[in-house]
Amino acid sequence: MEVDGTQLYAEVRGSGPAALLIHAGGEDAEEWRPTAERLDGFTVVTYDRRGTLRSGRDAWPGQGSIQHANDAAGLLRAIGISDTLVFGGSAGGIVALRLALLHPTLVRCAIVYEAGLFAHVRDGEPFRRPADL
């Protein structure tokens, strides 16, 4: 799909409520293939974020999670999907949260797993410190 000046590789499978799975920083859509193939009853979207495997590298790395969130929003709109459950792991979790904050009309629910956010929230340092050991 052409999204915001670059090509994004995406796979859409199944039918039912929409779920977007966002991969971690050093991964691509293949990270979520086993999960996506088991989510019966959902329209599951996986994609390679800008700068990874089959997607373009135009204007990359650009604006980090903001750019990735805007790309995800553009992808959802291009596919014709809204009211989406978004799941992101690690850096993908940061993108999922940014997507929910910047494009709330597209996101029904955002679920994040192991997103490195403690450095970005007030009073997060005491939680981050033990995780760094």
C-alpha positions in Angstrom: 0.0 0.0 0.0 1.1 3.6 -0.7 1.1 5.4 2.6 2.5 8.8 3.3 5.2 8.8 0.7 6.3 5.1 0.9 5.2 1.6 0.3 4.1 -0.5 3.3 3.9 -4.2 2.9 0.8 -5.6 4.7 -1.1 -8.8 5.0 -4.8 -8.9 5.8 -6.4 -12.2 6.8 -9.7 -13.5 8.2 -12.9 -11.7 8.9 -14.6 -10.1 11.9 -13.5 -7.3 14.2 -10.2 -5.7 13.1 -6.9 -6.4 14.9 -3.7 -4.7 14.0 -0.5 -6.4 15.2 2.6 -4.1 15.3 6.0 -5.7 15.4 9.0 -4.8 17.5 11.9 -2.6 16.4 14.2 -5.3 14.9 11.4 -7.5 13.5 8.9 -7.4 10.7 5.4 -8.8 10.0 6.7 -12.4 10.2 7.0 -11.9 14.0 3.2 -12.1 14.2 2.4 -14.6 11.5 1.9 -17.6 13.9 -0.4 -15.4 16.1 -2.3 -13.9 13.2 -3.0 -17.3 11.7 -4.6 -18.4 15.0 -6.9 -15.4 15.5 -10.1 -16.9 14.1 -13.0 -14.5 14.1 -10.8 -11.4 13.4 -9.7 -9.5 10.4 -6.0 -9.4 11.3 -3.6 -6.9 9.8 0.2 -7.4 10.0 2.7 -5.2 8.2 6.3 -4.3 7.9 6.9 -0.9 9.4 8.7 1.7 7.4 12.3 0.8 7.1 11.9 -3.0 7.6 12.0 -5.9 5.2 9.4 -5.4 2.4 8.4 -1.9 3.2 10.0 1.3 1.8 12.7 3.3 3.6 11.6 6.7 2.3 12.1 9.4 5.0 13.2 6.8 7.4 14.0 6.9 10.4 12.1 10.2 10.3 10.1 11.0 13.4 10.3 7.7 15.2 7.1 6.5 16.9 5.1 9.4 15.6 5.9 8.6 12.0 5.2 4.9 12.6 1.9 5.7 14.2 0.9 7.9 11.3 1.9 5.2 8.9 -0.2 2.6 10.7 -3.2 5.1 10.6 -2.7 5.6 6.9 -2.5 1.9 6.3 -5.7 1.2 8.2 -7.4 4.0 6.3 -6.1 2.6 2.9 -7.4 -0.8 3.8 -10.7 0.7 5.0 -10.5 -0.4 8.6 -11.4 1.5 11.7 -12.5 0.6 15.2 -9.4 -1.5 15.6 -7.9 -3.5 18.4 -4.2 -2.7 18.3 -1.5 -4.9 19.8 2.2 -4.0 19.9 5.1 -5.7 21.5 8.3 -3.9 22.6 8.9 -0.9 20.3 5.6 -1.9 18.6 3.9 -1.2 21.9 5.1 2.4 21.8 3.8 2.7 18.3 0.4 1.2 19.4 0.1 3.7 22.2 1.1 6.6 19.9 -1.4 5.4 17.3 -4.2 5.4 20.0 -3.3 8.9 21.1 -2.9 10.5 17.7 -5.7 8.7 15.9 -8.3 7.8 18.5 -11.1 7.4 16.0 -9.3 4.4 14.5 -8.4 2.6 17.7 -11.0 0.7 19.9 -8.4 -0.6 22.3 -4.6 -0.6 22.5 -2.7 -3.5 24.2 1.0 -3.2 24.7 3.5 -5.8 25.8 7.0 -5.0 27.1 7.0 -1.4 25.8 9.9 0.5 27.1 7.9 3.4 28.5 9.2 3.9 32.0 11.7 6.5 30.9 8.9 8.5 29.4 6.4 8.8 32.3 6.6 10.8 35.4 8.0 8.8 38.3 8.9 6.0 36.0 12.6 5.8 37.0 12.1 3.6 40.1 10.4 1.0 37.9 12.9 1.2 35.1 16.0 0.8 37.3 15.4 -2.8 38.4 14.5 -3.8 34.8 17.9 -2.6 33.7 19.8 -4.9 36.0 
